[in-house]
Amino acid sequence: MEHELDIQAIRKDLGGITQAQLADAMGVDQSTVSNWENGQRPRGPARKLLLSLKREDFAAQSEAAQ
């Protein structure tokens, strides 16, 4: 059985990125990330990608915003 992912905790671990930033990085709508945070489980490739994301993946994005 797959363990549940805490998407909010993942976003916090990634430097406090927003739902929109995570959605953009994953190629999904922000509403999909919201659904994940409200009980719908990410599946297949999305789940694997969530588990593989690292803070460094978003460092360039946050530096560009400054």
PDB file with SEQRES, HELIX, SHEET and CRYST1 records, atoms N, CA, C and O in Angstrom:
SEQRES   1 A   66  MET GLU HIS GLU LEU ASP ILE GLN ALA ILE ARG LYS ASP          
SEQRES   2 A   66  LEU GLY GLY ILE THR GLN ALA GLN LEU ALA ASP ALA MET          
SEQRES   3 A   66  GLY VAL ASP GLN SER THR VAL SER ASN TRP GLU ASN GLY          
SEQRES   4 A   66  GLN ARG PRO ARG GLY PRO ALA ARG LYS LEU LEU LEU SER          
SEQRES   5 A   66  LEU LYS ARG GLU ASP PHE ALA ALA GLN SER GLU ALA ALA          
SEQRES   6 A   66  GLN                                                          
HELIX    1 AA1 ILE A    7  ASP A   13  1                                   7    
HELIX    2 AA2 GLN A   19  MET A   26  1                                   8    
HELIX    3 AA3 GLN A   30  GLU A   37  1                                   8    
HELIX    4 AA4 GLY A   44  SER A   52  1                                   9    
HELIX    5 AA5 GLU A   56  ALA A   65  1                                  10    
CRYST1    1.000    1.000    1.000  90.00  90.00  90.00 P 1           1          
ATOM      1  N   MET A   1       0.837  -1.190   0.000  1.00  0.00           N  
ATOM      2  CA  MET A   1       0.000   0.000   0.000  1.00  0.00           C  
ATOM      3  C   MET A   1       0.881   1.253   0.000  1.00  0.00           C  
ATOM      4  O   MET A   1       1.875   1.326   0.723  1.00  0.00           O  
ATOM      5  N   GLU A   2       0.508   2.216  -0.805  1.00  0.00           N  
ATOM      6  CA  GLU A   2       1.264   3.464  -0.882  1.00  0.00           C  
ATOM      7  C   GLU A   2       0.936   4.342   0.312  1.00  0.00           C  
ATOM      8  O   GLU A   2      -0.218   4.438   0.731  1.00  0.00           O  
ATOM      9  N   HIS A   3       1.974   4.988   0.858  1.00  0.00           N  
ATOM     10  CA  HIS A   3       1.702   5.911   1.956  1.00  0.00           C  
ATOM     11  C   HIS A   3       1.231   7.241   1.372  1.00  0.00           C  
ATOM     12  O   HIS A   3       1.581   7.604   0.249  1.00  0.00           O  
ATOM     13  N   GLU A   4       0.439   7.949   2.151  1.00  0.00           N  
ATOM     14  CA  GLU A   4      -0.088   9.227   1.688  1.00  0.00           C  
ATOM     15  C   GLU A   4       1.017  10.268   1.669  1.00  0.00           C  
ATOM     16  O   GLU A   4       1.909  10.273   2.517  1.00  0.00           O  
ATOM     17  N   LEU A   5       0.937  11.141   0.687  1.00  0.00           N  
ATOM     18  CA  LEU A   5       1.887  12.243   0.590  1.00  0.00           C  
ATOM     19  C   LEU A   5       1.265  13.488   1.192  1.00  0.00           C  
ATOM     20  O   LEU A   5       0.099  13.795   0.944  1.00  0.00           O  
ATOM     21  N   ASP A   6       2.052  14.203   1.987  1.00  0.00           N  
ATOM     22  CA  ASP A   6       1.599  15.475   2.537  1.00  0.00           C  
ATOM     23  C   ASP A   6       2.118  16.562   1.595  1.00  0.00           C  
ATOM     24  O   ASP A   6       3.266  16.992   1.706  1.00  0.00           O  
ATOM     25  N   ILE A   7       1.281  16.993   0.687  1.00  0.00           N  
ATOM     26  CA  ILE A   7       1.696  17.934  -0.353  1.00  0.00           C  
ATOM     27  C   ILE A   7       2.088  19.279   0.251  1.00  0.00           C  
ATOM     28  O   ILE A   7       3.035  19.911  -0.215  1.00  0.00           O  
ATOM     29  N   GLN A   8       1.377  19.719   1.272  1.00  0.00           N  
ATOM     30  CA  GLN A   8       1.746  20.988   1.915  1.00  0.00           C  
ATOM     31  C   GLN A   8       3.145  20.888   2.523  1.00  0.00           C  
ATOM     32  O   GLN A   8       3.929  21.832   2.428  1.00  0.00           O  
ATOM     33  N   ALA A   9       3.458  19.771   3.138  1.00  0.00           N  
ATOM     34  CA  ALA A   9       4.790  19.576   3.718  1.00  0.00           C  
ATOM     35  C   ALA A   9       5.849  19.533   2.614  1.00  0.00           C  
ATOM     36  O   ALA A   9       6.948  20.063   2.780  1.00  0.00           O  
ATOM     37  N   ILE A  10       5.515  18.906   1.500  1.00  0.00           N  
ATOM     38  CA  ILE A  10       6.452  18.866   0.376  1.00  0.00           C  
ATOM     39  C   ILE A  10       6.718  20.283  -0.118  1.00  0.00           C  
ATOM     40  O   ILE A  10       7.869  20.643  -0.367  1.00  0.00           O  
ATOM     41  N   ARG A  11       5.666  21.093  -0.263  1.00  0.00           N  
ATOM     42  CA  ARG A  11       5.865  22.478  -0.711  1.00  0.00           C  
ATOM     43  C   ARG A  11       6.721  23.258   0.275  1.00  0.00           C  
ATOM     44  O   ARG A  11       7.575  24.046  -0.129  1.00  0.00           O  
ATOM     45  N   LYS A  12       6.495  23.042   1.565  1.00  0.00           N  
ATOM     46  CA  LYS A  12       7.297  23.718   2.587  1.00  0.00           C  
ATOM     47  C   LYS A  12       8.755  23.290   2.489  1.00  0.00           C  
ATOM     48  O   LYS A  12       9.652  24.130   2.564  1.00  0.00           O  
ATOM     49  N   ASP A  13       9.001  21.999   2.322  1.00  0.00           N  
ATOM     50  CA  ASP A  13      10.361  21.483   2.190  1.00  0.00           C  
ATOM     51  C   ASP A  13      11.054  22.006   0.939  1.00  0.00           C  
ATOM     52  O   ASP A  13      12.282  22.074   0.884  1.00  0.00           O  
ATOM     53  N   LEU A  14      10.273  22.370  -0.052  1.00  0.00           N  
ATOM     54  CA  LEU A  14      10.830  22.896  -1.303  1.00  0.00           C  
ATOM     55  C   LEU A  14      11.047  24.405  -1.232  1.00  0.00           C  
ATOM     56  O   LEU A  14      11.209  25.059  -2.262  1.00  0.00           O  
ATOM     57  N   GLY A  15      11.051  24.944  -0.045  1.00  0.00           N  
ATOM     58  CA  GLY A  15      11.330  26.367   0.133  1.00  0.00           C  
ATOM     59  C   GLY A  15      10.090  27.222   0.267  1.00  0.00           C  
ATOM     60  O   GLY A  15      10.145  28.439   0.094  1.00  0.00           O  
ATOM     61  N   GLY A  16       8.975  26.589   0.575  1.00  0.00           N  
ATOM     62  CA  GLY A  16       7.745  27.352   0.768  1.00  0.00           C  
ATOM     63  C   GLY A  16       7.117  27.807  -0.543  1.00  0.00           C  
ATOM     64  O   GLY A  16       6.508  28.875  -0.609  1.00  0.00           O  
ATOM     65  N   ILE A  17       7.267  26.994  -1.584  1.00  0.00           N  
ATOM     66  CA  ILE A  17       6.691  27.374  -2.871  1.00  0.00           C  
ATOM     67  C   ILE A  17       5.172  27.341  -2.805  1.00  0.00           C  
ATOM     68  O   ILE A  17       4.591  26.671  -1.952  1.00  0.00           O  
ATOM     69  N   THR A  18       4.541  28.065  -3.708  1.00  0.00           N  
ATOM     70  CA  THR A  18       3.087  28.126  -3.744  1.00  0.00           C  
ATOM     71  C   THR A  18       2.518  26.936  -4.511  1.00  0.00           C  
ATOM     72  O   THR A  18       3.241  26.214  -5.197  1.00  0.00           O  
ATOM     73  N   GLN A  19       1.225  26.754  -4.379  1.00  0.00           N  
ATOM     74  CA  GLN A  19       0.560  25.723  -5.161  1.00  0.00           C  
ATOM     75  C   GLN A  19       0.773  25.984  -6.650  1.00  0.00           C  
ATOM     76  O   GLN A  19       1.016  25.056  -7.421  1.00  0.00           O  
ATOM     77  N   ALA A  20       0.680  27.250  -7.050  1.00  0.00           N  
ATOM     78  CA  ALA A  20       0.842  27.603  -8.461  1.00  0.00           C  
ATOM     79  C   ALA A  20       2.253  27.271  -8.958  1.00  0.00           C  
ATOM     80  O   ALA A  20       2.414  26.787 -10.078  1.00  0.00           O  
ATOM     81  N   GLN A  21       3.270  27.527  -8.136  1.00  0.00           N  
ATOM     82  CA  GLN A  21       4.640  27.206  -8.536  1.00  0.00           C  
ATOM     83  C   GLN A  21       4.831  25.703  -8.693  1.00  0.00           C  
ATOM     84  O   GLN A  21       5.462  25.249  -9.647  1.00  0.00           O  
ATOM     85  N   LEU A  22       4.286  24.933  -7.758  1.00  0.00           N  
ATOM     86  CA  LEU A  22       4.398  23.485  -7.853  1.00  0.00           C  
ATOM     87  C   LEU A  22       3.645  22.972  -9.076  1.00  0.00           C  
ATOM     88  O   LEU A  22       4.137  22.104  -9.796  1.00  0.00           O  
ATOM     89  N   ALA A  23       2.464  23.506  -9.304  1.00  0.00           N  
ATOM     90  CA  ALA A  23       1.675  23.100 -10.463  1.00  0.00           C  
ATOM     91  C   ALA A  23       2.417  23.396 -11.759  1.00  0.00           C  
ATOM     92  O   ALA A  23       2.443  22.566 -12.668  1.00  0.00           O  
ATOM     93  N   ASP A  24       3.015  24.567 -11.845  1.00  0.00           N  
ATOM     94  CA  ASP A  24       3.760  24.945 -13.046  1.00  0.00           C  
ATOM     95  C   ASP A  24       4.931  23.997 -13.276  1.00  0.00           C  
ATOM     96  O   ASP A  24       5.177  23.569 -14.404  1.00  0.00           O  
ATOM     97  N   ALA A  25       5.643  23.673 -12.222  1.00  0.00           N  
ATOM     98  CA  ALA A  25       6.800  22.787 -12.336  1.00  0.00           C  
ATOM     99  C   ALA A  25       6.394  21.375 -12.765  1.00  0.00           C  
ATOM    100  O   ALA A  25       7.163  20.671 -13.419  1.00  0.00           O  
ATOM    101  N   MET A  26       5.192  20.974 -12.394  1.00  0.00           N  
ATOM    102  CA  MET A  26       4.741  19.622 -12.701  1.00  0.00           C  
ATOM    103  C   MET A  26       3.887  19.531 -13.957  1.00  0.00           C  
ATOM    104  O   MET A  26       3.559  18.436 -14.416  1.00  0.00           O  
ATOM    105  N   GLY A  27       3.529  20.686 -14.512  1.00  0.00           N  
ATOM    106  CA  GLY A  27       2.719  20.676 -15.716  1.00  0.00           C  
ATOM    107  C   GLY A  27       1.261  20.334 -15.476  1.00  0.00           C  
ATOM    108  O   GLY A  27       0.601  19.734 -16.324  1.00  0.00           O  
ATOM    109  N   VAL A  28       0.766  20.725 -14.302  1.00  0.00           N  
ATOM    110  CA  VAL A  28      -0.648  20.497 -13.976  1.00  0.00           C  
ATOM    111  C   VAL A  28      -1.271  21.824 -13.576  1.00  0.00           C  
ATOM    112  O   VAL A  28      -0.563  22.811 -13.378  1.00  0.00           O  
ATOM    113  N   ASP A  29      -2.594  21.853 -13.457  1.00  0.00           N  
ATOM    114  CA  ASP A  29      -3.285  23.056 -13.000  1.00  0.00           C  
ATOM    115  C   ASP A  29      -3.109  23.228 -11.495  1.00  0.00           C  
ATOM    116  O   ASP A  29      -2.906  22.257 -10.766  1.00  0.00           O  
ATOM    117  N   GLN A  30      -3.188  24.460 -11.050  1.00  0.00           N  
ATOM    118  CA  GLN A  30      -3.121  24.749  -9.611  1.00  0.00           C  
ATOM    119  C   GLN A  30      -4.247  24.027  -8.887  1.00  0.00           C  
ATOM    120  O   GLN A  30      -4.074  23.602  -7.745  1.00  0.00           O  
ATOM    121  N   SER A  31      -5.391  23.883  -9.532  1.00  0.00           N  
ATOM    122  CA  SER A  31      -6.513  23.194  -8.892  1.00  0.00           C  
ATOM    123  C   SER A  31      -6.192  21.722  -8.621  1.00  0.00           C  
ATOM    124  O   SER A  31      -6.723  21.135  -7.678  1.00  0.00           O  
ATOM    125  N   THR A  32      -5.335  21.135  -9.435  1.00  0.00           N  
ATOM    126  CA  THR A  32      -4.920  19.749  -9.207  1.00  0.00           C  
ATOM    127  C   THR A  32      -4.108  19.653  -7.924  1.00  0.00           C  
ATOM    128  O   THR A  32      -4.314  18.739  -7.126  1.00  0.00           O  
ATOM    129  N   VAL A  33      -3.181  20.595  -7.718  1.00  0.00           N  
ATOM    130  CA  VAL A  33      -2.390  20.610  -6.488  1.00  0.00           C  
ATOM    131  C   VAL A  33      -3.312  20.818  -5.292  1.00  0.00           C  
ATOM    132  O   VAL A  33      -3.153  20.170  -4.258  1.00  0.00           O  
ATOM    133  N   SER A  34      -4.269  21.717  -5.436  1.00  0.00           N  
ATOM    134  CA  SER A  34      -5.242  21.947  -4.367  1.00  0.00           C  
ATOM    135  C   SER A  34      -6.013  20.669  -4.053  1.00  0.00           C  
ATOM    136  O   SER A  34      -6.226  20.338  -2.886  1.00  0.00           O  
ATOM    137  N   ASN A  35      -6.431  19.955  -5.091  1.00  0.00           N  
ATOM    138  CA  ASN A  35      -7.150  18.689  -4.877  1.00  0.00           C  
ATOM    139  C   ASN A  35      -6.270  17.688  -4.134  1.00  0.00           C  
ATOM    140  O   ASN A  35      -6.750  16.979  -3.250  1.00  0.00           O  
ATOM    141  N   TRP A  36      -4.992  17.625  -4.485  1.00  0.00           N  
ATOM    142  CA  TRP A  36      -4.069  16.720  -3.791  1.00  0.00           C  
ATOM    143  C   TRP A  36      -3.990  17.068  -2.309  1.00  0.00           C  
ATOM    144  O   TRP A  36      -3.940  16.184  -1.455  1.00  0.00           O  
ATOM    145  N   GLU A  37      -3.979  18.366  -2.015  1.00  0.00           N  
ATOM    146  CA  GLU A  37      -3.876  18.792  -0.616  1.00  0.00           C  
ATOM    147  C   GLU A  37      -5.173  18.548   0.150  1.00  0.00           C  
ATOM    148  O   GLU A  37      -5.191  18.572   1.380  1.00  0.00           O  
ATOM    149  N   ASN A  38      -6.241  18.315  -0.577  1.00  0.00           N  
ATOM    150  CA  ASN A  38      -7.546  18.116   0.060  1.00  0.00           C  
ATOM    151  C   ASN A  38      -8.058  16.686  -0.070  1.00  0.00           C  
ATOM    152  O   ASN A  38      -9.264  16.441  -0.048  1.00  0.00           O  
ATOM    153  N   GLY A  39      -7.118  15.741  -0.205  1.00  0.00           N  
ATOM    154  CA  GLY A  39      -7.506  14.346  -0.121  1.00  0.00           C  
ATOM    155  C   GLY A  39      -7.386  13.496  -1.367  1.00  0.00           C  
ATOM    156  O   GLY A  39      -7.290  12.273  -1.265  1.00  0.00           O  
ATOM    157  N   GLN A  40      -7.388  14.105  -2.535  1.00  0.00           N  
ATOM    158  CA  GLN A  40      -7.228  13.303  -3.741  1.00  0.00           C  
ATOM    159  C   GLN A  40      -5.758  12.909  -3.870  1.00  0.00           C  
ATOM    160  O   GLN A  40      -4.878  13.760  -3.741  1.00  0.00           O  
ATOM    161  N   ARG A  41      -5.487  11.646  -4.121  1.00  0.00           N  
ATOM    162  CA  ARG A  41      -4.102  11.182  -4.167  1.00  0.00           C  
ATOM    163  C   ARG A  41      -3.483  11.363  -5.544  1.00  0.00           C  
ATOM    164  O   ARG A  41      -4.089  11.004  -6.552  1.00  0.00           O  
ATOM    165  N   PRO A  42      -2.276  11.920  -5.589  1.00  0.00           N  
ATOM    166  CA  PRO A  42      -1.567  11.935  -6.875  1.00  0.00           C  
ATOM    167  C   PRO A  42      -1.177  10.509  -7.230  1.00  0.00           C  
ATOM    168  O   PRO A  42      -0.831   9.719  -6.352  1.00  0.00           O  
ATOM    169  N   ARG A  43      -1.232  10.182  -8.512  1.00  0.00           N  
ATOM    170  CA  ARG A  43      -0.957   8.812  -8.935  1.00  0.00           C  
ATOM    171  C   ARG A  43       0.082   8.783 -10.039  1.00  0.00           C  
ATOM    172  O   ARG A  43       0.380   9.798 -10.668  1.00  0.00           O  
ATOM    173  N   GLY A  44       0.617   7.613 -10.254  1.00  0.00           N  
ATOM    174  CA  GLY A  44       1.523   7.356 -11.364  1.00  0.00           C  
ATOM    175  C   GLY A  44       2.702   8.312 -11.432  1.00  0.00           C  
ATOM    176  O   GLY A  44       3.392   8.536 -10.438  1.00  0.00           O  
ATOM    177  N   PRO A  45       2.925   8.875 -12.620  1.00  0.00           N  
ATOM    178  CA  PRO A  45       4.089   9.753 -12.817  1.00  0.00           C  
ATOM    179  C   PRO A  45       4.092  10.977 -11.899  1.00  0.00           C  
ATOM    180  O   PRO A  45       5.154  11.413 -11.455  1.00  0.00           O  
ATOM    181  N   ALA A  46       2.915  11.531 -11.613  1.00  0.00           N  
ATOM    182  CA  ALA A  46       2.852  12.708 -10.734  1.00  0.00           C  
ATOM    183  C   ALA A  46       3.363  12.360  -9.342  1.00  0.00           C  
ATOM    184  O   ALA A  46       4.098  13.141  -8.736  1.00  0.00           O  
ATOM    185  N   ARG A  47       2.988  11.220  -8.845  1.00  0.00           N  
ATOM    186  CA  ARG A  47       3.443  10.778  -7.521  1.00  0.00           C  
ATOM    187  C   ARG A  47       4.953  10.601  -7.513  1.00  0.00           C  
ATOM    188  O   ARG A  47       5.628  11.041  -6.582  1.00  0.00           O  
ATOM    189  N   LYS A  48       5.481   9.960  -8.543  1.00  0.00           N  
ATOM    190  CA  LYS A  48       6.930   9.748  -8.623  1.00  0.00           C  
ATOM    191  C   LYS A  48       7.674  11.071  -8.715  1.00  0.00           C  
ATOM    192  O   LYS A  48       8.719  11.246  -8.089  1.00  0.00           O  
ATOM    193  N   LEU A  49       7.136  12.002  -9.495  1.00  0.00           N  
ATOM    194  CA  LEU A  49       7.779  13.313  -9.622  1.00  0.00           C  
ATOM    195  C   LEU A  49       7.770  14.058  -8.294  1.00  0.00           C  
ATOM    196  O   LEU A  49       8.775  14.663  -7.921  1.00  0.00           O  
ATOM    197  N   LEU A  50       6.654  14.023  -7.578  1.00  0.00           N  
ATOM    198  CA  LEU A  50       6.575  14.683  -6.272  1.00  0.00           C  
ATOM    199  C   LEU A  50       7.637  14.151  -5.319  1.00  0.00           C  
ATOM    200  O   LEU A  50       8.247  14.913  -4.569  1.00  0.00           O  
ATOM    201  N   LEU A  51       7.851  12.850  -5.352  1.00  0.00           N  
ATOM    202  CA  LEU A  51       8.831  12.237  -4.459  1.00  0.00           C  
ATOM    203  C   LEU A  51      10.268  12.562  -4.857  1.00  0.00           C  
ATOM    204  O   LEU A  51      11.182  12.440  -4.041  1.00  0.00           O  
ATOM    205  N   SER A  52      10.472  12.977  -6.108  1.00  0.00           N  
ATOM    206  CA  SER A  52      11.831  13.235  -6.574  1.00  0.00           C  
ATOM    207  C   SER A  52      12.225  14.710  -6.549  1.00  0.00           C  
ATOM    208  O   SER A  52      13.395  15.035  -6.748  1.00  0.00           O  
ATOM    209  N   LEU A  53      11.267  15.607  -6.308  1.00  0.00           N  
ATOM    210  CA  LEU A  53      11.574  17.038  -6.323  1.00  0.00           C  
ATOM    211  C   LEU A  53      12.500  17.415  -5.180  1.00  0.00           C  
ATOM    212  O   LEU A  53      12.415  16.872  -4.079  1.00  0.00           O  
ATOM    213  N   LYS A  54      13.379  18.349  -5.466  1.00  0.00           N  
ATOM    214  CA  LYS A  54      14.324  18.853  -4.465  1.00  0.00           C  
ATOM    215  C   LYS A  54      14.272  20.375  -4.446  1.00  0.00           C  
ATOM    216  O   LYS A  54      13.878  21.012  -5.423  1.00  0.00           O  
ATOM    217  N   ARG A  55      14.675  20.941  -3.321  1.00  0.00           N  
ATOM    218  CA  ARG A  55      14.674  22.391  -3.168  1.00  0.00           C  
ATOM    219  C   ARG A  55      15.469  23.068  -4.281  1.00  0.00           C  
ATOM    220  O   ARG A  55      15.088  24.139  -4.751  1.00  0.00           O  
ATOM    221  N   GLU A  56      16.568  22.451  -4.703  1.00  0.00           N  
ATOM    222  CA  GLU A  56      17.413  23.036  -5.744  1.00  0.00           C  
ATOM    223  C   GLU A  56      16.657  23.200  -7.063  1.00  0.00           C  
ATOM    224  O   GLU A  56      16.990  24.067  -7.871  1.00  0.00           O  
ATOM    225  N   ASP A  57      15.647  22.371  -7.276  1.00  0.00           N  
ATOM    226  CA  ASP A  57      14.855  22.462  -8.499  1.00  0.00           C  
ATOM    227  C   ASP A  57      14.139  23.811  -8.595  1.00  0.00           C  
ATOM    228  O   ASP A  57      13.766  24.240  -9.688  1.00  0.00           O  
ATOM    229  N   PHE A  58      13.949  24.475  -7.463  1.00  0.00           N  
ATOM    230  CA  PHE A  58      13.216  25.732  -7.430  1.00  0.00           C  
ATOM    231  C   PHE A  58      14.108  26.922  -7.100  1.00  0.00           C  
ATOM    232  O   PHE A  58      13.626  28.054  -7.069  1.00  0.00           O  
ATOM    233  N   ALA A  59      15.387  26.698  -6.855  1.00  0.00           N  
ATOM    234  CA  ALA A  59      16.297  27.775  -6.484  1.00  0.00           C  
ATOM    235  C   ALA A  59      16.403  28.809  -7.596  1.00  0.00           C  
ATOM    236  O   ALA A  59      16.306  30.007  -7.330  1.00  0.00           O  
ATOM    237  N   ALA A  60      16.595  28.377  -8.818  1.00  0.00           N  
ATOM    238  CA  ALA A  60      16.721  29.297  -9.944  1.00  0.00           C  
ATOM    239  C   ALA A  60      15.430  30.086 -10.128  1.00  0.00           C  
ATOM    240  O   ALA A  60      15.465  31.270 -10.462  1.00  0.00           O  
ATOM    241  N   GLN A  61      14.302  29.435  -9.914  1.00  0.00           N  
ATOM    242  CA  GLN A  61      13.011  30.092 -10.068  1.00  0.00           C  
ATOM    243  C   GLN A  61      12.840  31.211  -9.044  1.00  0.00           C  
ATOM    244  O   GLN A  61      12.367  32.295  -9.386  1.00  0.00           O  
ATOM    245  N   SER A  62      13.221  30.960  -7.790  1.00  0.00           N  
ATOM    246  CA  SER A  62      13.072  31.984  -6.765  1.00  0.00           C  
ATOM    247  C   SER A  62      14.089  33.098  -6.925  1.00  0.00           C  
ATOM    248  O   SER A  62      13.797  34.249  -6.601  1.00  0.00           O  
ATOM    249  N   GLU A  63      15.292  32.775  -7.425  1.00  0.00           N  
ATOM    250  CA  GLU A  63      16.309  33.810  -7.668  1.00  0.00           C  
ATOM    251  C   GLU A  63      15.870  34.725  -8.802  1.00  0.00           C  
ATOM    252  O   GLU A  63      16.105  35.931  -8.739  1.00  0.00           O  
ATOM    253  N   ALA A  64      15.246  34.186  -9.824  1.00  0.00           N  
ATOM    254  CA  ALA A  64      14.782  34.974 -10.953  1.00  0.00           C  
ATOM    255  C   ALA A  64      13.663  35.929 -10.542  1.00  0.00           C  
ATOM    256  O   ALA A  64      13.511  37.002 -11.125  1.00  0.00           O  
ATOM    257  N   ALA A  65      12.890  35.537  -9.546  1.00  0.00           N  
ATOM    258  CA  ALA A  65      11.780  36.374  -9.086  1.00  0.00           C  
ATOM    259  C   ALA A  65      12.249  37.567  -8.266  1.00  0.00           C  
ATOM    260  O   ALA A  65      11.495  38.520  -8.072  1.00  0.00           O  
ATOM    261  N   GLN A  66      13.487  37.523  -7.784  1.00  0.00           N  
ATOM    262  CA  GLN A  66      13.977  38.612  -6.924  1.00  0.00           C  
ATOM    263  C   GLN A  66      14.525  39.761  -7.702  1.00  0.00           C  
ATOM    264  O   GLN A  66      14.973  40.746  -7.116  1.00  0.00           O  
TER     265      GLN A  66                                                      
END                                                                             
